[in-house]
Every structure is written in C-alpha cells, then in structure tokens.
Amino acid sequence: MSFLNPTFLWALPLTALPVLIHLLNRQRYQRVDFAAMDFLLRARKKLRRRLLIEDLFLLALRTFAVLFFILALARPGNELAQTLTGRPARGVVLLLDSTMSMHHRHRGQSSFERGIQEGTSLLEGLEESQGDQAAFILAGDPISREAFGNPTKVLLSLAEQANPSFGETELAEAATWALRSAEALAAEGCEEVQISFLTDLQSSTWNLDDETRAAFLRLNESGFPLRIQDVGASKRENTAITRIEVEPGRVAPGEMAEVSVTVRHFSGDDTRTNASLKHVRGQLFLDNSPVADAELEIPWNGESSWVHTLTPAELGSRSLEFRLDSDALVPDDHRATILNVAPSPTVLILGETRSNAVQESLTRFLDFPAPAPLTIQQVSASALNPTSLARTELLILADPAQVTTRVQELIQKFVASGGGFLLALGSEAHAADCEELLSALGAPAIQIEEPQRYSNPSARLAIQNESWPPLSLFKDPRWKPLLTEIPVYSFRPLSLSAHPSASLIQAPLLLVRDSGENQQAKLSNAILTWQLDGGPIAVFSTPPLPDWNRFEEVPGGTLPFLFDLCSYLANGTSKSTQFDVGSPLQMVLPSPPVDLQLENPIGERLRPQSEAEPYGARFVQPLLTAASLPGVWTSSAQTVRSDGNTLQHHQKFSVVVPESESKLAPVPRSLLEDILPNPESSLIQSNAFNKEIEPSSSEDAAPLLFLIVVLLLGTETLLAAFLDRRRG
C-alpha cells in the first residue's frame, strides 16, 4: 500500500489513547463499602454483561475514529478504498518501448530501466485473488508479447528484461498488438482494462503517419483507457556516428582506400541555437587494432566529417570501426563497415576464334602489367567452360557473331550466381542472337538495331545520369570533355519498347547530334544497365574502335571510363556487407558447406542450421534471420571441391544502428493530442522523473477515510448520549 503523506503514520500509537482514557476513568473513583452494597451488587450482576458490551462498542468506535483519522492524514492509495468497498477485476496491458533510444542514460538510469520501474509499480497494484490479469508487450524490432495472464508471472517477465533492442519499431503494429491484448483480457473476465505505454516519446518512433493514426483511432474507438507515460530524460543531448564508408569497397593489396566518417550532434531541441563547437575524440580501428586518432569539432545540432587514407596489405574481409568517447547513448558511439582486400578482379573477354576487332580493342585498352586494377584473360566461345567462369568476376562478350545454346546457358548460370556481364556490340553482332541472350538474362524488351553511320556532323556521348558510379571521374568539368566531346561516327542504336522502371534499368549515357542553333537531337542510348536477382548487366554500343570513334586518338579518352565500368560490373558480384539491425545475414558459396560458424560482435559463436539454397551456379547459405547486435559479425565456412580438397571461406558483415534513433528529441505534445481522446488524463510527461508525479485525486482514499471518521464520531456521540440518558 502506498501513502502520499507517510510522515503522519508515526501517530498510529495514538489509536491506544481511547483505551488509556477508558482505563484511567475506571481508576479515578475510590471503592467504599456500605450496608446497602450487597443489594446494589445483586442488581448490577444482571446488567453487567449488557453494560460491558455497550462500553466496548463505544471504545471501538472511538479507537477506529482515531485510527482512520490518522490514515486519512497519511493519504493512502485507492487500493485501501477498494479493499474496503470491493472492486471489479482489472486488466493492464503494459507496452514497453524497446527501441535503441531507450538505451539513453540520465542520472545513472536508462529510459528503459525507468520504464521497467514504472511498469513494476503498475503491475504490483494487481491482485490475482481479485481476478486481475495483465499482458506485457515489448515494442522493439520485432514486436513480441512476452507474457499474458497471471500478474505475478507478467511481473517476473518484466523484471527479466535487461536491455532494449538496437533498432526501431512500428508504432502502428504496437498499437494493434495492444488492442488485441486488451480484447483478450476483457474476454478473460477483466471488467476494467487499461493500456499503459511506457516510452521516451522519441519523435522518430512517434512519427504519426497515416497508418499510425488509423491504429490509434481503432484503439480509441475500442473504449479501453490509454495511458502514455514519458520515461525519457529531460536533457536529451547526444553525439552519434551517423555514417562510415570506405571507397572503394574492394582494393588490391597495397592500394589506397579512403575512409570517411560523419559525426553529428543532436541537442534534442531543434529550436535551440548555439554558436559554440562541441569537441569530441575518436579512433579508427582496422580489425580491432587502432590505426588513427581523430579530433573533431561539431557545431551545435550540426555534423562534421573526418577522412583517413589506408593502404591495407593483408588479404581478406577487413573490419573498419570508428569509436567515439562514449556519452549517454552508447550504441551509436561506434559504427563499422567492411573493406574487402582481394586481388584485382578477373575479367574474361569472350570472342570468336577468328579475328575480332572489338575483342582486340578492349584487350589493348584494359590489359596492363601488374599491378593493374584488372586481370584480363581471353578465351574463345568454343573453349568457355564452368571452370574458367568459376575464377571470373566479369564476363565480356565482344561483338558475338553467333551465340550457341551451350554458351548462352553458361552465361545465364554465371550471371544468376552474381557474376557481372558486359555485352560490347560491334558491327558483326547478330541482333537476333543478342536479343535472345538478353531476354534469357531478364532484359526488359531491349531492341538492338543495325549499325548507323554519321560522318558530318558526327554523334557524341552525353551524360544523362551523373550519379552512375562509373562516371564519377567525369563529373569534374576538366575531365568531362574527354568522354562527351569525342566524335562518334558509327554505333548500334539501343532502344526500349516501353518506359522502364528506374530501379530496373538505367540509361546513363546517350548519343546526341547537334541539330543547329545549339540544339541537340537524341539518337539512341549508348549504354543500358540493369540488375535483377543476379549480377549487374550492361550493353555498350560504342566500344573503342577506330572506325567508330576517335577514342584511341585522345589520350586517356575512355580509359578511366572503361576501367571504372569493368570494376563496377565485376564488383557487382560482391554482395552488400553493411546491414541495418534486424536484417538477415547470408553468404554465397560455390557449394553447400560441410562446416559453418557465425560469430557475433561480442564473441559468441553460433552454428546456423539452415540448409544452403541453389543460387544459379552457386549456393546461398542463410546465417541468421535477424542480426540483433550492432558491430562486426564474422562467418566461416568450409566447402569441398570436386577433387576432394577443402576450401575455407571467411566473410564479415557490419550491422549498424538506425541513424533516426540517435535524435532523441521528443514528439511535440500538440501532435500527440490529435491521437489521444483525452490528452490531459492520457498523457503523462514526467520529464525523466526529475520530480515525483503526484497521483490524481481519484487515486487517493483520504476522502473516503474522512467520511468514515465522521460517521464513526457521529455514531459514537449519538450512542453515548442515548446510554447516558438510559443509565440516569
């Protein structure tokens, strides 16, 4: 039982005062015997039992009046009133925010711990003997109902919660879970069901989109009272690492890679401005070994970037992690990414046994002695086999005069397993063969026409999509003319029969002609790219041929573009290694593994049990349905080759927390009022428990106790007067 003024309880011994007065009154008269005493004693014996009962009843009335007066001054909670008057069975649906922002600590306690503390107080007020029941829902990623039914068991489940999750949550889904649990408690016999949401009211969680508003509207229409309590801190300042990237993501040993880190300061109050800078220190780690220190100055509610160059020598999947000096919200003070250090991508140029001008030109442009960014190999179409493709990351089909069914099937399996593919069109390519091959690879209705020739005026390239990765160099105006102002005399027009989806196919380069008065006319697409379930695919209609263009006459004209194009397509075989918290993890292997192991960021080792699934010519091995911890995960697998030898495979993944959870600013109260039927009674904003929240008068049993005191004193007065008159 709780009391609002417990200091008055020291007066409880005063309840013995009426008894003491009664005993003292009996002792103040002296006993004197006289002759007629015998007659009086005989008469009193007949009335003694009745008088004793009357006196004890008066004494009880006076004693209870004093007791209830003292309890009323102490102001007990409404559980006492309910004990005295009786009450219906109650139900509590406890919804606890378990998003990453609930890790934030203030005054030695996290928002999550404050939520557990408040939830414990709510559940302790339930009594199984009265038919009370409860439900406990953890609103994290995923949302789960941890316990239902017996309030004692629900309380134990709440006490077992150690930390919140590291991701976000779907507020609309959480509200739906709460409504279903409330309906289930009502069906179990609870006449009064209340939904209590303990949360830090972070603006990113309470974004109140249309789906969320609809979910709360259904909750309001259900009639169940909703109580939202803010357990967040009053001071919500936070500094977080919002981005870490390495470019390029794959390098050869000894090549340079640039690591860029962005650190942002969140004040929790968008309206506050401060010209001062926040100074923070950080460290960059390569495979858990420190490689660089950083000093950053961050503007208030702003961000700062830091760049460092690495030249790793050791092969393998390398982890890069940047760590800040920890503040009140620790999970976003470290962030990781993966750098793959591997030999140069192997590019296999496939041509005919006869002389092939496109094949010779591409080989001359791309084949450089070591250390070169690409390793170039050549093979004829008739000699293509799965073994050569297994060691290849990009296949270039140069001006194919005819594509046999066997070659088409090999290319299809190669691309389905994640390999990159480039179709370089020359004058000898048969349009029908190319269209059949591209259709088998999933091309969305691409048409390849016969070569077109323009001598005066010639065509030239124009950049349509500057964000396309292979064009990064030519965004610079100093380099752009080397790609876009070189004359093109002949090409194979590429067209689309329908407007493509932006996510399905891209046309980053166009062929244009000057049509007078500085006007340009589009002739066709120069390159088309797309990627479905397999590797990236591109069709290039202007390869560097002397009869087609002047690329070879301009030093460096297309050399950077061709290298970047091939690197982009070759690295398409490398799946993403950075995932959000809650994402599944998997790795691609040449065959099903005979041994598999996964290590999480805190060093625990797991053994995935899921079976590998075919993925083109390779296999996808599921590792984890949802990565719950941020940091670097490491997978190790062992496969067996056809010759009986074993291969070791190691891959690292970085799991990162959502940037939105780093901004701790609470949602404006005005937005919450739109979804709450009665904001004044539903919303409790406690400002992180800086002061205790006083319960409302409906939770105070003092008025009832004062009424009982008045009734006791009134009854005692009337009864005493009646007895005095009767006794004379």
N, C-alpha and C positions, 0 to 999 in steps of 0.2 A: 504494500500500500504506500502511495506517495502523499506527502504533505507539502503545501506551499509555504507554510509558516511553522516549520518543525520546532522552532525555539520555544513555543508555548507548551510543548509536551513535557517540559520539566515540571509543570504544575500538576501533573497527574496524581502525585501523592495527596493533593488536596481533596481528592474524592473521599478520603477517610475522615474528613472534617465533620460531616453529619454524624458519623458513628461516634466520634470522640465527644461531640456535644451531647449526644444521647446518653452516653455513659457518665459524663460529668453531671448531668441533670439528675441521674439516679443517685449520685453520691452526695448531693448538697443538703439532703434532709437527714436529721438525727432521729434515730429509732427510739420511741418512748412507749413502754408497755403500760397499760392501764386495765382496769377491771373489765370494761366492756369490749376489750380487744378480741377476746375469744369469739364473741358474736360477729364482729366485723370480718374476722378471718374466715369463718364458715361461709359468710355471704360472698367474699371475694373469690373463694375457690371456684364457685360456679361461673364467675365471669373472667377468670384468669386467662383461659385459652383464647377467648374472643379478643380480649384486650391485647394479648401478646401478638396475635395476628394483625390487628389494626396498627399497632406500633411499628411492627416490622415492615408493613406495607408503606407507612409514612416514611420510614427510614430509607426504604428502597427508592421511593420517589425522589427524595432529597438527594440521595447519593447519585442516582443516574442523572439528575438535573445538573449537578456539578460536573460529572464525567463528560456529558455531551456538550456542555458549555466550553470546557477546555478543548475538546476535539474540534468544535466549531471554530475556535480561535486559531487552531493549527491548520485549518482548511484542508481536509483530506480530499483525495481524488474521488471521482464518481464511482469507483469500484465499491466503496463503502456503501454509498446510496443504493447501488444495485444489489448488494448483499442484503440490505435491509428491506428493499421493496421487491426484489426479484426482477429478472430481465429476460428478453428472448435470446436465443442462440445467435452468436455473432460470427462473422467470417471476415478475414483480412487477406486481400491479395497484395502481396509485397513484391513490388517491381523495383529491382536494384540496378541502377546504371552500372555497366561494366565495360565502358569504353576506355580508351587509353588515357583520356584527360583525367579520369578518376584516380590516376597514379599521383596527381599533383599533391604535394605535401605543404601543410601550413601549420605552424606551431606544433611540430612533431607528430602530426597526424595527417594521413591522406584523406582525400574526399571519400574514397571507398571505405576506409575504416570508420569515418563518421557516419556513412550510410549504414554500415553494419550496426553501429551503436544505436542509431535511431530505430532501425528495424527491430533490434532486440527489444527495445522499450515497447514497441507496438505489440510484438508477439507475447511478451511477458504478461500483458494485460488480458490475454485469453485464458480461459479455463476449460479444460477438457470435460470436467464434470458438468458444466453448463451447456455442453453440446457445441462449444466453439470449435471452428476449424480454420485452417489457413492454407495459402498457396504461396510459393516462393518462386519468382521468375528472375533469371539472370539475363539482363538485356545487354548482351555483348554480341560477338560475331563467332558462332551463331547464337541465336536466342534459344534458351532452354529453360524448361520448368524443372527446377531442382528438387522440389518436394511438394506434396499435396496431402491434406488431411489433418492428422493429429498435430496440434500446435507445438507440442514438445518436440516431435521429430522434425518439424519445419524449422524450429529454433535451432536444433542441432545442425541441420544442413546449412543454415545461415552462418553459424559460428565456424563451420569448416572452411568457409571461403577465405583464401589467403590474399589473393591479389586479383585486380581486374584484368581483362584481356588487353591486347595491344592494338586492337583495331577499332572500327566504327560499329554502329548498329543501325538497324532500320526501325525508326520510331513508329512508323505505321504498323509494322509487323508486331512490335512490342505491345502496342495498344490493343491489337487484335487478340494476342495471347492473354492479356489481362482480362479482356471482356469474356473470353471463353472460360477462363478460370473462375471468374465471378459467377457466371451462369452455372458452372459445375458445383460451386459451393452452395448456391441457392437451391440447386436440385438435391443436395445432400441434407437440407433441412435448416440451413442458416437463414434466419429471418432478416438480419441486418448485415449486409456485405459492403465493405469499404475497400476501395482500391487506393493504395498508397504507392506513389512513385518517388523514390529517393534518388536524386540526380544532382549534378552540378549545373544543370540548365545551360550547358555549353551551346553556343549559337550554331555550330556546325551540326550537332545532333538534333537540335530543335529548329531545323530549317523550315518546318511547317509548310511543305509543299502541298499540292492538291491531294495527294494520296494520304498524307498525314492528317490533314484537316478532315477528310472523309472518315478516317478511322476514329478520330476523337469525336466526330459528330455522332457516329454509331454508339460510342461509349456514353456520351451524354444522353442520348435517347433511351438507353437501357435503364436509366434511373439509378444506377449504382453511384454513390458518392465518390468523387475523385479528390484525392489529397496529394498535391505535388509539393515536395519539400526540397529546398535548395541546400545541399550539403557541401557546396563549393566554398572556396576561400574568398575572403573579401579582397585580398591582394592577389591578383592573377597574372603577374608578370612572368614571362617565360622567354628563354632564348633557345632556339632549336636549329638543328641542321636540317634544312629542307631539301637539299639536293647534293649528291655526289656523283660525278660522271667521269669516265675516262675515255679519251678519244686518241686513237682508235681503240675499240674494244678488243681488238686482236692485233698483236705485234709479234714480229720475229725477235729472237734473242738479240739484244743489243740495240734494237730500235727504240725510238723515243715515244713515250705515251704521256699525254698531258692530263693531269687530274685536276678537275675544277670542283670546288666546294662552295656552296652557298649557305650562309648562316643568317637567320632572321631573328629579329627581336619583336616579340608580341607584348604589348603593355596590358592587354585585357581591357583597355579603354580607348576606343578609336577617336574619341573627342579630345584626348589629351595630347598636347604637343610639348616637345622638349628639345631644345637645340643641342643639348649635351650628347656625347657619344658614350656608348657602352663598350668597355674594353673586355674582351674575352680571349682566352688562350685555348689552343687546340693542338692535337698531334695527329699526324698521318702514320698509319701502320700498314706495312706490307707483310702479309702472313703473320700477323701479331707481333712483328718487330718494328719499333719506331724508326721512321726514315726521315721525318721532317717535323719541325715545330712551327706553329703559326701564331701570330698576334693579329687580332682583328679589331677594328673599330666599327661599331654598328650604330647607325642612327636610331633614335627612338622610333619604334614602330617601322623600322626600315630593315634593309638587308645589306650584307657585304659579301664579296666573293674573294676567294683565295685560290691561286693556281700554283701547281708544282709539276715539274717535269721529272719523269722516271725513265731509266733505261734498264729494264729487268733483263737478266741473263738466263735465269733458270726456267726451263720449260715447264708448262703445266697451267692449271687453272689457279690463278693467284688472287688472294683476297686483299682488297684495299678497304681500310676502315679509317674514318676520321672521328676523333673523340674530343668533346669539349669538357672543360671542368664542369662537373655536374651541378645542376641547380635544383629547383623544387620539383621539376618534372624530368625524371631521369631518362625514360625510354627514347626521347628524341635528341638526347645529347650524344648519340653515336649513330652512325649510318655507314653502310658498307656497299660496295659494288665489287664486281669481278673483272679482272683483267686476264685474258687468255694469252699466254705466251706460247706460241707454236711456230713451227716452220712456215715459210711462205706458202700461201695456198697453191695447190697444184691445179693447173689449167690444162685440160686436154683439148687440143684442136683437132676436130674430126673432119677429114676431107676425102676426096676421091683418090684413087691410085694414080690417075692422070694428073697433069699439071692443073693446079687450082690457084688462080690469081688471088682470090680473097684469102685463102689459107696462107699463101706465101706472104702476102702483105701484113696480115695480123701477126704472123710469127716474127717477121722482121721488126715490127713495132714493139712487140711485147717481150721478146726473148732477150734478156740481158744476163750477163755473167753474174755470179754470186758476189755479194749479197744482193739479190734482186727482190722486189716486192712480190713477184710471181714466179712460180716454177712452171715453165712451159714444156709440154710434151705434145707429140703429134702421133696420130695413128690413122690408118685408112679405115673406111667404113666397114670393109670386109673383115678387118682384124679386131674390131671392137668386141670386147668380152666383159663379163661381170668382174673379173679380177682387176682389169685396168680401171674400171669405173669405181671400184671399191676404194682405190687410192686417189680418187679425183674429187675435187670440190666444185669445179666449174667445167662444164662441157660446152664447147663452142662448135656449132655445126656450121661450117663455112661453105656457102653457095652450093647446097646439095642439088645435084642433077637428078637424083632419084633416091628415095628413102625406102629401103626394104622393110618388110613386116618385122623381121628379126631385129633390125636396128631400131625401129620405132618402139618395139616392146622394151628393149633395153633402156632407151631414153626415158620412156614413160616410168619404168620402175626406179630409175635413177632420180628423176625429179620428185616422184612420190615419196622417196625416202629423205628428201630435204636437199638434194643437190641443185646447184644453180645451172641455168641453161640459157645460152645466147644463140640466137639464130641470126647469122650475118648474111644478108641477102646480096648476091651479085647478079650478073646478067644471065647466068646459066641455071639458076634455081627454077625448078618447075613449080609454078604457083599451086597446082592441084596437090602435089606431094606435100608442100609446106602447109597448106590449109588442112590437109588430112592429119598431119602430125600435130599441128597446133590444136585442132579440135580434140584429139585424143588427150592432150595435156590440159584441156579445160579452157582454151581461149574463147572469149565471148564474141563470136561472129566477126573475126578479123578477115579482111579481104586483101590479097596481095596482087597487085596489077603488074602488067608488063613494064619494062624499063622505059622511063621518059627521059628525053634529052633536050636540054636548053643550052644554047651557046651564047646567045645575046638577046636580052640580058640573062645572066645565069641565076640560078636559085641560090639561097644561102640558108643557114640554120638560124632559128630564133628560139630563145628560151621562153617556154610557157610556164614552167613550174620551177622557180628558183629554189624552192625548199627541197628539191630532189637531191639526195645525198651526193651522187657522183658529180654534181655541178657546183660543189662547194667552192672550188678554186675560181670558177668563172663568175661568181657573184661580184668579185673585185673588178671594177671598170677597167683596170690596167690589163687584165687577162681576158676579159670577155670578148674583145675583138678577135683573138686567136681562134675562137670557136665559132663566133656568129657572123664574121665578115669574110670568111674564106669562100670563094666561089664553088658551087656545086653544079656540075654540068649534066650529071645523069644520076638517076635514083629509081628505086622501086616504090611507087606510091602505096602507102598503107592507109586503109580506111576502116571505119566501124559502121556496121549496118544499123546500129541503134546507139543512143546516147548511153555511155557506160556509167556504172556506179563509181564514184570517186574512190571507194575502198577496194574496188575490184580491179580497175585498170587505170593506168596513168599514161599521159602523152606529154612528157616533159620537154621534148624538142619538136619543133615544127619546121617545115620547109616553106619559105616565102619567096616572092619575087616582087621587085619594085614595079609598080604599075603607073608611075608618073605622079607628079605633084606630091612627092613624099608619101604616097600611099603604098600599102603592101597588100598583096593578094596571097592567101594561103593556098599552097599546092597540095600538101598532104602531111601526114605525121612522119617524122624522121625516125622515131623510136617509140615503141609501145612496151610497157612493163605491167606485169600483174603477178599476183601470188595467191594461190588458193590454199589447199591443205599441205602442199609440198614445198619445194624450194622456189625461189624467185625466177621468173622467166622474162626474157626481153627479146624483142625483134628489132634489129637495127638495119635500116635500109640504105645507109650511106657509108659503107666501110671505106677505109683509106686506100682507094685505087687510083692510079694515075689518070685513067681515062674518065674517072667520075668526078674528081675534085682536085683541088690544089693543096690538100693536106700535107703531102710529102714535101712540098716546096716551101712551106712555112715552118721554120724551126720551132719545135715544141707545139705545133698547132693543135694536134689532137692527142698527143702523147699523155698528158696528165688525165685527160678525159677517159681514154681507153683503159689506163691503169685503174682509175677510180671506178669505172664501170665494172671491170672484171673483179676488182676487190669487193665491190658491193654485192655482186651476184654470188661470188664464192663464199663470202661470209654469211650469206643467207642461210647456209646450212647450219650455222650456229644458232641454236635457239636462245631466246632471251634468258638471261641469268639473274635478272632482278625482278622480284615479285613483291606484291603487297602482302601484308599479314593476312592470313586466311586463304591464300591461294594454294592450289595443288602443286606438287613438285613431281617431275618425271624426267627421265633421261632416255636418249636414243642410243641403242646398242646394235651391233651387227648381228647378234643372235641372242636368244634368251640366256640370261645369266645363270651360272651354276652357284654363284655366291654373291650375296648382295648385302650391303650395310649402309646405314644412314646415321650421321652424327649431327646432333643439333648444336646450337650456339653455346650451350653450357656444358658440352662434353658428353652428354648422354648418348648411348648407342642404341639404335633401333634396327630391327630386321624386318623390312617390308615383306609382306606375304602375298601381295597381288601378283598375278601372272602377267608376263610380258605379252603385248598385243602386236600383231603384224602392222608394220607401217611402211608400205611399199616394199623395198628390198631389205629394210631393217626392221627393228622392233622397238616399240615404246614400252619402257618399264615404269609403271606408276610407283612412286616412292611414298607419297603422303597425300592424303585427301585435303588437308588444310594445315599449312605451316603457321603455328600459333605463336612462335617466338621470333622477334626480330634479331637479325645478325646473320652470320655466315653458316650455312648448312653444307655438309660435305658428304657426297655419296661415293661409294667404292663398289665396283662390280667386277666380276671375273667371268669371261666367256671363253669358250673352247672353239678353236679354228677347225677347219676340215681336216688338217693334217695332225690333229691331236694336241697341238700346242695351245697353251692358255694365254689369254690377253688380259691385262689389267686396265681398268677404266676408272678414272677419277674425275669428278666434276663438282664444282662448288656453285652454290646459289646464294644470292643475297636477298634477305627478306627485310623489307623496310616498313616503317610505321607510316600511316597516312599523315600528310602534311596538315590537313584540316584539323586534326586533333591537337595540334600544337597551339592553336589560337584558343585561348581559354576564355575569351570574352563571353559573358552570359547573354542569353537572348533577351531583348527588351521586353519589359513587362507588358507593354501595350500589345505585342504580338500574341502573348500567352492569353490575354484577356479575350481574344477572339475565339479561342477554342475551349474556354472554361465557362460553364454555365453560371458559376458564382465565384468570380476571382477572389473576392475578399476572404471567403472561407475555404476555398480550394487551394490557393497558392500561399505557401509559407516560405518567405525568403528570409533566411536566418543570418545571412552574411557570415557564413562559416563559423557559426557558434561563438562569435565574439561576445555575445551576451546570451543568457538563457532565454528561451522562448517561454513566455508565460501562457499557460493553458487558458482557454476561454472559460467564461463563467459556467458554460454547460458542463465542463469537466470538474466543477468544484462542488463538493457535497455540503459546504458550510451552510447555505440557506436551509437545507433540509434539517440539519442538526439544530440550528437555532429555533426552527419551528417545533422540533421535538422538545427542546428545553422549555419553551413557552407552554406547551401542552402539559409537561410534567409538573411545572410550577403551579400552573392553574389547577390541575387535578389535586395536587398536594394541599393547596390553600383551601379549596372547597371541602376536601375530606377532613382536614384538621378542624375547620370551623364547625362542621357537622358533628364531629366526635366531641368537641368541647361542649357544645350545647347539650348533647345527649348525656354526657358524663356529669353535667352540672357544674 
